[in-house]
Amino acid sequence: MPSRVVTVTLNYNHNKRFALLLPHSTTTEAVTVILREARNKFRTKALSSVFLPGGVFLAEGESFPELVSQVWVGKGEPYCGPPGIVHASASAFDSELHLISGKSFLDDKAIEQLKNVGRLPGVVLAVGLPDLHPGSRFPIGCAIAAEGIYPALIGSDVGCGIALYELSARPKSALNPAKLASALRGLDDPWSGSVSAWLSNYGITRVSEFDVGSLGTVGAGNHFAELCSVERIVDEAAAAQLGVLAGGLYLLVHTGSRGLGSSILSAETTNQSNPYIPLDSPHFQEYLTEHDYAVRWAVANRDLVAHRIQQCIMPSSEDMGDPPEAKLELKKIIDVTHNSVSKHALSVRDITRELWVHRKGAAPADQGVAPCPGSRGSFSWLLQPTGDGQYNAHSLAHGAGRRYGRAVLHTGGKISKTNLTQTDLGSVVICEDPDLLIEEQPDAYKDVACVVEDMEDKGICRGVVILRPVVTYKVRKER
């Protein structure tokens, strides 16, 4: 059989590459041949690893895939190439790409990232929601349906999500943002209660120094806890069923599994940057066990953040010296996870089958009403999923989505701190990290109203309640 042309690229310097004629007779010796030629061409004997597109490690003696025409060679460092098979023929994959947008801005880089994900082996459907925006390698604001699992598509914060709690159905006095903000103290410190007792409520028995230091904290980045009031009830019946009342004080908590999800992803990507776990792999259930553990931990974390905020603004017996309670006493209305993977029946190209839907910044649309927060200076929505979930892979936008990258926001002129800690809606922002204050400003995000309207126009949800921010908590450095 004739030879095939394979492009060999230096993993850590993509400007260096050469074309190799790889005889079909040497497919099981491909690693030996590729490394021998690469060491000669790049003049370094240190080359020791060969990656297929997407970061799949090609071991000695393994057969070279028939449809692959490009590889990356390195010295043992992590894979630095593109996330998916970019040069595969159409027969190598048969995925569908759905983009849900009309009024919402979609970054070209995010669309390209989504297309690359759609080319990954086993991927059947890639859905870009209106909050779609670029990630470091993979897009955020998307749902990916595949035959198996790609841990890297879920990201480093497994279990991240948003929960809504009722703080008071009928506050005794008018809401005073400044007064409420001043009461939120000690939330970044380790909780003084029994972490093991709290976690036991969620079926978690593992307890370490990590749990003691991290459980019950918001974290950094775009995470927040927000006191909010009802701006408008759009669907009276649905709001009543939720128990959301005009005049009430509510709490949105957006956080995840802190460093736990990152450690799980790191363990999965030790040898490959984007490993694929097929259904028949003995590791499949092992990964799901760790994934589900992180999801439960993140739920426990959101609940404890809410519990601590309740104790700040509504002191109870804990202020009298009694031990902190080890269970949530607040009414929890909603809790959705938007970084996870779960199994769903989907019909793609007239074939219905069970697929694993990876949600990276996408709310589930099969668990009832889901929150869709705006920026800290805009309204948030509660959305009722509609439709059969097939076009959108049973998923909704998880928020407004970033419009500008973090670095871009540091390039403008100096902004007054007052302008960033007091919003046009009269709410107060607590964020004593100066970089985060700039990076998470309202202008960093898309218009959440456009995001919601795009989804309503597509028939995948309808608005139920609009929430108004009162106090947004990010981080407070106690003195």
C-alpha positions in Angstrom: 0.0 0.0 0.0 1.3 3.6 -0.7 2.5 5.8 2.1 0.4 8.5 3.6 1.5 12.1 4.4 1.4 13.0 8.1 2.2 16.5 9.4 4.5 16.4 12.5 4.3 19.5 14.6 6.4 20.4 17.6 4.0 20.5 20.6 5.6 23.5 22.3 6.3 25.5 19.1 3.6 25.1 16.4 5.7 27.1 13.9 8.0 24.1 13.6 6.6 21.2 11.5 7.4 18.9 8.7 5.7 16.4 6.4 6.4 12.7 7.0 5.7 9.9 4.5 4.5 7.2 6.8 4.3 3.8 5.1 1.1 1.9 5.8 3.2 -1.2 6.6 4.6 0.7 9.7 1.3 1.7 11.4 2.1 -0.4 14.5 5.6 1.1 14.6 4.4 4.7 14.0 5.6 6.1 17.3 9.1 4.8 16.7 9.2 6.1 13.1 7.7 9.5 14.0 10.0 10.1 17.0 13.1 9.1 15.0 12.3 11.5 12.2 11.3 14.3 14.5 14.5 14.0 16.6 16.4 14.4 13.4 14.4 17.2 11.9 14.1 19.3 15.1 17.6 18.4 16.3 16.7 17.3 19.8 17.0 13.8 21.3 14.6 14.7 24.1 11.4 14.1 22.1 9.6 11.3 23.7 5.8 11.6 23.2 3.4 11.6 20.3 -0.1 13.1 20.5 -3.0 12.6 18.2 -5.4 15.6 17.6 -7.2 16.4 20.8 -4.4 15.3 23.0 -4.8 11.5 22.7 -1.4 9.9 23.6 -0.2 7.4 21.1 1.8 4.7 22.8 4.5 2.4 21.4 3.0 -0.5 19.5 -0.5 1.1 19.0 -1.9 1.2 15.5 -1.9 4.6 13.8 -5.5 5.7 13.2 -6.5 5.5 9.5 -8.0 9.0 9.3 -5.4 11.0 11.2 -3.1 13.2 9.2 -1.4 15.3 11.9 0.4 14.6 15.1 2.3 16.6 17.8 5.6 15.6 19.3 6.9 16.7 22.7 9.4 16.2 25.5 6.8 14.9 28.0 5.0 18.2 28.6 1.2 18.3 28.5 -0.5 18.5 25.0 -0.6 22.0 23.6 -2.4 21.4 20.3 -6.0 22.1 19.2 -8.8 20.5 21.2 -10.2 18.4 18.5 -9.6 16.6 15.2 -9.3 19.6 12.8 -8.2 17.8 9.7 -10.4 14.7 9.8 -12.7 13.9 6.9 -16.4 14.2 7.1 -16.8 10.5 7.6 -14.8 10.6 10.8 -17.6 12.4 12.6 -21.3 13.1 12.0 -22.2 15.7 14.6 -24.7 18.5 14.4 -24.0 22.1 15.4 -26.8 24.2 16.8 -26.3 27.9 17.6 -29.1 29.7 19.5 -28.7 33.4 19.0 -30.2 36.4 17.3 -29.8 39.5 19.4 -26.9 38.2 21.6 -23.4 38.7 20.5 -21.4 35.5 19.7 -17.6 35.7 19.5 -16.1 34.1 16.4 -13.5 32.4 18.6 -16.2 30.8 20.7 -18.0 29.5 17.5 -14.7 28.1 16.2 -14.0 26.4 19.6 -17.5 24.9 19.4 -16.9 23.6 15.9 -13.7 22.0 17.0 -15.5 20.3 19.9 -18.1 19.0 17.4 -15.3 17.2 15.5 -14.2 15.2 18.5 -14.7 11.4 18.2 -18.0 10.3 19.8 -19.5 13.8 19.8 -23.0 13.7 18.2 -24.4 17.2 18.9 -22.9 20.6 19.9 -25.2 23.3 21.1 -24.1 26.9 21.5 -26.5 28.9 23.8 -26.9 32.7 23.6 -24.3 33.1 26.5 -21.7 31.3 24.5 -18.2 32.8 24.9 -14.6 31.6 24.5 -12.8 29.6 27.1 -9.1 28.8 27.3 -9.5 25.7 25.1 -13.2 24.9 25.1 -16.2 27.3 24.9 -18.4 28.2 27.8 -22.2 28.4 27.5 -22.6 25.2 25.6 -24.0 21.6 25.8 -22.2 18.8 24.1 -23.9 15.4 23.6 -21.4 12.5 23.1 -21.4 8.7 23.2 -18.9 8.7 26.0 -17.4 11.3 28.4 -14.7 14.0 27.9 -13.9 15.3 31.4 -12.1 18.4 30.1 -15.3 19.6 28.4 -17.0 19.9 31.8 -14.0 22.0 33.0 -12.2 22.4 36.3 -15.2 23.4 38.5 -17.3 20.2 38.4 -20.6 20.8 40.1 -20.6 24.6 39.8 -24.2 25.9 39.8 -26.7 28.4 41.1 -29.2 28.0 43.9 -32.1 30.3 45.0 -33.2 30.6 48.6 -35.9 32.5 50.4 -34.5 34.7 53.2 -37.7 36.4 54.1 -41.1 36.3 52.5 -42.1 39.6 54.2 -39.2 41.7 55.4 -40.2 43.8 58.4 -38.5 46.9 57.0 -37.5 48.4 53.7 -34.4 46.9 52.2 -31.3 49.0 52.9 -28.5 47.8 50.6 -25.7 49.6 52.6 -26.9 48.1 55.9 -27.3 44.6 54.5 -23.8 44.9 53.0 -22.2 45.9 56.2 -23.6 42.8 57.9 -21.9 40.4 55.6 -18.8 39.6 57.5 -16.5 36.6 57.9 -17.8 34.8 54.8 -14.3 34.2 53.4 -13.0 32.6 56.7 -13.4 28.9 57.4 -16.7 28.0 58.9 -16.7 27.5 62.7 -19.3 24.7 62.6 -18.8 20.9 62.1 -17.9 20.4 58.5 -18.2 16.6 58.8 -21.7 16.9 60.2 -22.7 19.3 57.4 -21.3 17.1 54.7 -23.0 14.0 56.1 -26.3 15.5 55.2 -25.3 15.1 51.6 -24.0 11.5 51.9 -20.4 12.7 52.0 -18.1 10.9 54.5 -14.7 12.1 53.2 -13.4 15.1 55.3 -10.0 16.7 54.9 -8.2 20.0 55.6 -9.5 21.1 52.2 -13.1 20.6 53.3 -12.5 22.5 56.6 -10.9 25.4 54.8 -13.1 25.7 51.8 -16.6 24.5 52.5 -19.1 27.4 52.8 -17.0 29.9 50.8 -18.0 31.7 47.6 -14.6 31.5 45.8 -13.2 33.8 43.1 -13.8 34.5 39.4 -17.5 35.0 38.5 -18.8 33.4 41.6 -21.1 35.4 43.9 -23.8 35.5 46.5 -26.5 38.1 45.8 -29.4 39.3 47.9 -32.2 40.2 45.6 -35.8 41.3 45.6 -38.6 40.7 43.1 -38.7 43.3 40.3 -41.5 41.7 38.4 -43.5 38.5 38.3 -44.0 37.5 34.6 -45.9 34.3 35.2 -48.1 34.5 38.3 -49.0 30.8 38.4 -45.4 29.5 37.9 -44.1 32.0 40.5 -46.8 30.9 43.0 -45.9 27.3 42.5 -42.2 28.1 43.2 -43.2 30.1 46.3 -41.7 33.3 45.0 -43.6 36.4 46.3 -43.5 40.0 45.5 -41.9 41.9 48.3 -39.8 39.0 49.5 -36.0 39.0 50.1 -34.2 36.2 48.2 -30.6 34.9 47.8 -28.8 33.7 44.7 -25.7 31.7 45.3 -23.4 30.9 42.4 -20.4 28.8 43.4 -19.0 25.3 42.8 -16.8 22.6 44.3 -13.9 25.1 44.8 -10.6 23.2 44.2 -12.2 19.7 44.3 -13.3 19.8 40.7 -9.9 21.0 39.6 -8.2 18.1 41.4 -10.5 15.6 39.6 -9.8 17.1 36.2 -6.0 17.2 36.9 -6.1 13.5 37.7 -7.9 12.8 34.5 -5.5 14.8 32.3 -2.2 13.6 33.7 -1.3 11.9 30.5 -3.6 13.5 28.0 -5.0 17.0 27.8 -8.4 15.9 26.6 -9.0 12.2 27.3 -12.1 10.4 26.1 -13.7 7.8 28.3 -15.9 5.4 26.2 -18.8 3.6 27.8 -17.0 0.2 27.8 -14.0 1.6 29.7 -13.4 0.2 33.2 -12.7 3.8 34.2 -16.1 5.1 33.1 -17.9 4.4 36.4 -14.8 5.5 38.4 -14.9 8.9 36.8 -18.7 9.2 37.3 -18.3 8.4 41.0 -15.8 11.3 41.4 -17.9 13.6 39.3 -21.1 12.9 41.4 -19.1 13.4 44.6 -18.0 16.8 43.4 -21.6 17.7 42.4 -22.9 16.8 45.8 -20.0 18.7 47.5 -20.9 21.8 45.4 -24.6 21.6 46.5 -23.4 21.3 50.1 -21.2 24.3 49.6 -24.0 26.5 48.1 -26.2 25.6 51.0 -23.6 26.4 53.6 -22.9 29.8 51.9 -26.6 30.5 52.2 -26.7 29.4 55.8 -23.8 31.6 56.7 -25.4 34.6 55.0 -28.6 34.0 56.8 -26.7 34.0 60.1 -25.1 37.3 59.2 -28.3 39.2 58.4 -30.7 37.3 60.6 -28.7 36.4 63.8 -30.1 33.4 65.8 -28.9 31.4 68.7 -25.4 31.1 67.2 -24.8 34.7 68.3 -25.6 33.7 71.8 -22.7 31.3 71.9 -24.5 28.1 70.9 -22.7 25.8 68.4 -23.5 26.6 64.7 -26.3 24.4 63.2 -25.1 21.7 60.9 -28.1 21.7 58.5 -29.8 24.1 56.2 -32.9 25.8 57.7 -33.5 28.2 54.8 -36.2 27.4 52.3 -34.3 26.4 49.1 -36.4 27.1 46.0 -34.0 26.1 43.1 -30.6 24.4 42.8 -29.2 23.7 39.3 -25.8 22.5 38.3 -24.4 24.0 35.1 -21.0 22.2 35.0 -21.7 18.5 34.8 -22.4 15.5 32.6 -25.6 13.5 32.6 -27.4 11.0 30.4 -30.3 12.0 28.1 -32.3 10.5 25.3 -31.7 12.7 22.2 -32.8 12.3 18.6 -30.1 13.4 16.2 -30.5 12.8 12.4 -33.7 10.8 13.1 -31.8 8.4 15.4 -32.8 8.4 19.1 -30.3 7.2 21.6 -28.9 7.7 25.1 -26.1 10.2 25.0 -24.0 11.9 27.7 -24.7 15.7 27.7 -21.7 17.7 28.9 -22.8 21.1 30.2 -20.1 23.7 30.4 -21.9 26.8 31.6 -25.3 25.5 30.7 -28.3 25.0 33.0 -30.3 21.8 32.7 -33.7 22.2 31.1 -35.3 19.1 32.5 -35.4 19.9 36.2 -37.9 22.7 36.3 -37.3 26.5 36.6 -33.6 27.6 36.3 -32.0 30.8 37.3 -30.3 33.0 34.6 -28.4 35.8 36.3 -27.2 38.9 34.6 -24.2 40.9 35.6 -24.0 42.4 39.1 -25.6 45.6 37.8 -28.5 44.1 35.9 -31.6 41.9 36.6 -31.6 38.2 36.8 -34.3 35.9 35.5 -36.0 32.7 36.6 -36.8 30.7 33.5 -39.3 27.8 32.8 -38.0 25.4 30.2 -40.3 24.7 27.3 -40.3 22.5 24.2 -39.0 18.9 24.0 -35.4 19.7 24.7 -34.1 18.0 21.5 -32.7 21.1 19.7 -31.0 22.5 22.8 -29.9 19.2 24.3 -32.1 19.8 27.3 -30.1 22.9 28.3 -30.5 26.6 28.8 -28.1 29.6 29.1 -26.6 29.7 32.6 -26.3 33.5 32.6 -25.6 36.5 30.5 -22.2 35.2 29.4 -19.0 37.3 29.1 -18.8 39.9 26.3 -15.2 40.9 27.0 -12.2 38.9 28.2 -10.7 39.8 31.6 -7.4 41.2 30.2 -9.3 43.6 27.8 -11.0 45.2 30.8 -7.7 46.4 32.2 -6.8 48.3 29.1 -9.2 51.1 29.4 -9.0 54.3 31.5 -9.1 54.4 35.2 -12.5 53.7 36.7 -13.7 55.1 40.0 -14.1 52.4 42.6 -17.4 54.0 43.6 -18.8 53.5 40.1 -18.0 49.8 40.4 -19.3 49.2 43.9 -22.6 51.1 43.4 -24.8 50.1 40.5 -27.3 52.0 38.4 -30.0 49.8 40.0 -29.1 51.1 43.5 -27.4 47.9 44.6 -24.1 47.6 46.4 -21.2 45.4 45.4 -18.8 43.9 47.9 -15.6 43.1 46.1 -12.3 44.1 47.8 -10.1 42.4 45.1 -9.3 45.4 42.8 -8.6 43.2 39.7 -11.8 41.2 40.2 -13.8 44.4 40.7 -12.7 45.5 37.2 -13.0 42.1 35.5 -16.5 41.5 36.8 -17.9 44.9 36.1 -21.4 45.0 34.4 -19.9 46.0 31.0 -18.0 42.7 30.9 -21.2 40.8 30.3 -23.7 40.5 27.5 -27.3 41.9 27.9 -29.1 39.2 29.8 -32.5 40.4 28.4 -31.2 39.6 24.9 -30.0 36.2 26.0 -33.5 35.4 27.5 -35.2 36.8 24.4 -33.1 34.6 22.1 -34.1 31.5 24.0 -37.8 32.5 24.1 -37.8 33.2 20.4 -36.4 29.6 19.9 -39.2 28.2 22.1 -37.0 26.6 24.7 -38.0 28.7 27.7 -40.3 31.5 29.0 -39.7 34.0 31.7 -41.3 33.5 35.2 -39.7 36.1 37.5 -37.3 39.0 37.2 -35.1 39.6 40.2 -33.4 42.9 41.2 -30.0 42.9 42.9 -29.8 44.5 46.3 -26.3 43.4 47.5 -23.8 41.4 45.5 -21.0 39.6 47.5 -17.7 38.6 45.9 -14.9 38.9 48.4 -14.3 40.9 51.6 -10.8 41.2 53.1 -11.4 41.5 56.9 -9.2 44.0 58.7 
